[in-house]
Amino acid sequence: MQLARVIGTVVATQKDPGLKGYKILMIQPLADELKPSGSPIAAIDAVQAGPGELVHWVTAREAALVMDDSFAPVDAAITGIVDQVNQEINVIKDKNGIFEEKGE
């Protein structure tokens, strides 16, 4: 699962029958601190996301599993809308080491 920002929509007059009823959105993948990472991609919207929203998305076989037809030709799918992101600045890599220091 990865984070992205919705940056636009895709209009298709012809679609595979397995994609009927689904929007296709352009998303910008994000890296640490929610900065753009790589090129924008088109993704099926399974959660009714809107422009500017922060979303999480998946690729490969997992993307097709969100569809009614799990064999639909899908490479990427938006699977959720993110409400909040919390990032710990001082990540504990080895909690046992911290407890040993306190016990000395």
Legacy VTK file of the C-alpha trace (Angstrom):
# vtk DataFile Version 3.0
C-alpha trace
ASCII
DATASET POLYDATA
POINTS 104 float
0.000 0.000 0.000
1.311 3.425 -0.940
0.207 7.039 -0.545
-0.722 9.411 -3.384
-2.552 12.662 -4.070
-5.431 12.792 -6.568
-4.416 15.301 -9.248
-6.969 14.785 -12.011
-9.409 12.568 -13.855
-9.277 10.413 -16.968
-12.161 10.498 -19.431
-12.556 7.369 -21.552
-15.353 6.997 -24.070
-14.538 3.302 -24.497
-13.682 1.029 -21.578
-13.392 -2.660 -20.908
-16.782 -3.946 -19.671
-15.149 -4.853 -16.334
-14.395 -1.155 -15.713
-17.954 0.116 -16.196
-19.153 2.132 -13.228
-15.642 3.008 -12.015
-13.897 6.380 -12.315
-10.303 6.523 -13.448
-8.261 9.145 -11.579
-4.750 10.493 -12.062
-2.718 10.168 -8.882
0.724 11.448 -7.941
2.612 8.869 -5.847
4.158 10.323 -2.693
7.316 9.526 -0.747
8.391 10.513 2.768
6.954 13.783 4.063
4.301 13.511 1.319
6.603 14.791 -1.435
5.975 13.716 -5.066
7.805 10.563 -6.115
7.954 9.485 -9.735
5.451 10.140 -12.486
1.662 10.388 -12.102
-0.339 7.254 -12.937
-3.930 6.392 -13.737
-5.759 4.340 -11.096
-9.259 2.928 -10.728
-11.184 4.695 -7.966
-12.878 2.133 -5.723
-13.687 4.607 -2.912
-15.110 7.761 -4.571
-12.032 9.928 -3.956
-11.998 13.525 -5.126
-9.477 16.044 -6.456
-6.705 16.939 -4.010
-7.457 14.111 -1.601
-4.730 12.002 -0.029
-5.358 8.334 -0.829
-3.759 4.939 -0.428
-3.426 2.662 -3.427
-2.198 -0.735 -4.531
-0.838 -2.238 -7.727
-0.688 -5.571 -9.525
-3.120 -8.362 -8.644
-4.309 -6.578 -5.489
-5.627 -3.733 -7.667
-7.951 -6.053 -9.580
-9.304 -7.551 -6.361
-11.191 -4.328 -5.511
-13.285 -4.680 -8.659
-16.615 -6.490 -8.984
-14.921 -8.495 -11.755
-11.610 -9.520 -10.175
-10.244 -10.308 -13.635
-10.736 -6.751 -14.927
-7.642 -5.258 -16.615
-6.428 -3.057 -13.757
-2.832 -2.197 -12.831
-3.509 0.311 -10.020
-6.468 0.996 -7.727
-7.270 3.541 -5.042
-8.336 1.556 -1.996
-8.917 4.240 0.627
-9.033 7.923 1.505
-6.496 8.982 4.148
-7.810 11.202 6.939
-4.585 11.728 8.840
-0.903 10.807 8.688
1.209 10.668 11.837
4.954 10.248 11.577
7.179 9.580 14.536
10.381 11.600 14.319
12.391 9.532 16.797
11.670 6.009 15.636
12.657 3.290 18.098
14.625 0.707 16.182
15.442 -1.553 19.123
13.093 -1.153 22.069
15.067 -3.667 24.141
18.104 -1.396 24.022
16.100 1.472 25.508
14.829 -0.635 28.405
18.349 -1.904 29.140
19.627 1.689 29.385
16.956 2.610 31.920
17.706 -0.446 34.027
21.386 0.426 34.516
LINES 1 105
104 0 1 2 3 4 5 6 7 8 9 10 11 12 13 14 15 16 17 18 19 20 21 22 23 24 25 26 27 28 29 30 31 32 33 34 35 36 37 38 39 40 41 42 43 44 45 46 47 48 49 50 51 52 53 54 55 56 57 58 59 60 61 62 63 64 65 66 67 68 69 70 71 72 73 74 75 76 77 78 79 80 81 82 83 84 85 86 87 88 89 90 91 92 93 94 95 96 97 98 99 100 101 102 103
